[in-house]
Amino acid sequence: MAVSGLCILASCAPQQKGVDVAEVRALVNEDLSKVYQHGAIEAPLRLEDVLARALVYNLDTKVAEMDELIAADDVSLEQLRSLPSVTGKIQRVGRSNTGGSSSFSLLTGTQSLQESVSTEQYRNVGQLTMEWNLLDAGINLWRAKSASDRVLIAQERRRKVYHGVVQDAYSAFWRVAIAQQSLPILDGLLMETNEQLARIEQQIEQNLVPLGEAQGARSTIRAQREQLINMKQGLDLAEIELKTLIDYPLDEPIVLATGGKNLLSGENLPKIKGDIAKFEETAFLNRPEIREELLNKRISTRDMKMVIWESLPGIELLFTYNYDSNKYLAYTNWIDGIVGLTQSINKIITAPARYDRAENVDLLADKRRQALIAAVITQIHVAKARYDALSEIYDENEKSAEDAKEILERAYNYKGVGLMSDAELLNVKIDSTITLINRAFAFSEVQDAYGRFVTTMGVDLWDADDAGLSVPDYAKQIRKNLDDDNLFVMTALNEGEAS
C-alpha cells in the first residue's frame, strides 16, 4: 500500500509549465478592457474635473479602496472566530471478523463470561460536536477591535494615496495648461529658426556673407533652437503624464479650462496666509501618517493587555451528540457534556517574554510617532519656504517677461524702419519667447509648491468620509474646498473666465 501510494503521489506531482503566450495575450486583453474605462469626458476640463477624475479612475486609488474593503472583511472574520466551533462527522465502521469478547475475573483469573458479541461487524456512527472556549471567544472579540482599528488605518492609507494622486494631477494640470498656451508659440518659432538656418546656408553657398559671420549666426540660432526643443519636449511629456493620471485616452487631445490669456497672471496664483504654528497644528490633526500611528498605538496597547488574558485558564464547554447504529446498544443516541478549565502551559511559560515584546512594540509606536511628528514639522517649514522662494522667483520672471515684451516691441519698430535684420529680429524673438516660457515654468512651479504644501498639511480637497462618488460629485466638493479661504486663499478661475 505504501509503494502504491508513493506511485500515485509521484504521478500526481505538479509539473513545471511555462507561461503560454496565448494565455498572456488573453489576460492582457481582459485587463485592458477593465483598465481603460474613461467614462464620460466633458471638454474643457476644469481643475476640479481633473482632480475628480484622478480620484475616480486612477488605478492607485482603486487598489487603496480594495485594501480598505479587505480590512473590513477581516473584522467580520475575527467576530466569527468568537462563535463556538461546531464539527460534524459521519462514518461507516467495519472489521474483517466478528467483534466478539469475553471477561476474566480479577480474583480468580478464570473466564467469568462466555465469549459474546456486543458490536456489529458493520455499523454507522455519527457525531455533532460543539466546542467553545469562553476565554478564546473574549480574546477574539478583543482582536476584532484591533481589526476595526486596522480598517481605520486602511482608510488613512487610502487618504494618503488620494493625496498623492491629487497632488500629481494638480501639478500636471498646470503644466499642461501652460503647454497649451506655449506649444503653438514654440512650434511657430521653431519653424522660423529652420527657415533662417536655410537662408544662412543659402547665403553661404552664394558667398553673400562672410563665412565666419555666417557660421557665428548659425551657431547662435542652433543653440537657441536646442533650448526651444528641450522646452517643447518637457511640455509634451506633461500632457502624457496628466492623461495617465486621470485615465484619459492617450490618442485624444485634452482641452483644459484655464482662464484664457490671463492664465499666467500673478492674481491666479494661490496664496498661503497664516501662522506657521497653526499650519503645524493642522498637519498634526490631519496627516494620514500621524493618524495611522495613533491607531497603531491603540492596537499595541491592547496587545499588551491581551498577553495577560491569554495566560489565564479558559472555561471550555464541550457538548457532543452521538449516534451509533449498533443494534446491541440499549441507546443508539446520546449526548456527552464536558465543562472544564484549559490552558496551554507554553503560553504561561512564555508570558513574560511575550509581554516584554508587546511592551517594546508599544514603545516603538511612541518613538515612531514622535519621529513622524518631528518630520512633519520639518516638512511644513520646508514646503512653506519652497513656496515663498518659488513665488519670489516667479515675481522676478514676471519682471523679466515685461522687459522682454518691451524689447521685442522696440525690435519690431527697428525692423520696420530698417535698423534691424531678420536674423537679429529672430534672435530677439527667441530670447523673448524663452523668457516668457521661463515665466510659465515658474508659474507651474509655484502651483506645484502649493499642491505639495496642501498635501503636507494633510488637507483633503474632498470629503474624506465619502468614497466611491461620481466625478461631478467629487468635482463639486473639490471646488468648494478650493474656494474655502479658512486656511488658504486661492483665486478661483470661474466658469465665465474658463469659457
Secondary structure, 3 states (H helix, E strand, C coil): CHHHHHHHHHHHCCCCCCCCHHHHHHHHHHHHHHHCCCCCCCCCECHHHHHHHHHHHCHHHHHHHHHHHHHHHHHHHHHHCCCCEEEEEEEEEECCCCEEECCECCCCCCECCCCEEEECCEEEEEEEEEEEEHHHHHHHHHHHHHHHHHHHHHHHHHHHHHHHHHHHHHHHHHHHHHHHHHHHHHHHHHHHHHHHHHHHHHHHHCCCCCHHHHHHHHHHHHHHHHHHHHHHHHHHHHHHHHHHHCCCCCCCCCCECCCHHHCCCHHHCCEECCCHHHHHHHHHHHCHHHHHHHHHHHHHHHHHHHHHHHCCCEEEEEEEEEEECCCCCCCCEEEEEEEEEECCHHHHHCHHHHHHHHHHHHHHHHHHHHHHHHHHHHHHHHHHHHHHHHHHHHHHHHHHHHHHHHHHHHHHHHHHCCCCCHHHHHHHHHHHHHHHHHHHHHHHHHHHHHHHHHHHHCCCCCCCCCCCCCHHHHHHHHHHHHHCCCCEECCCCCHHHHC
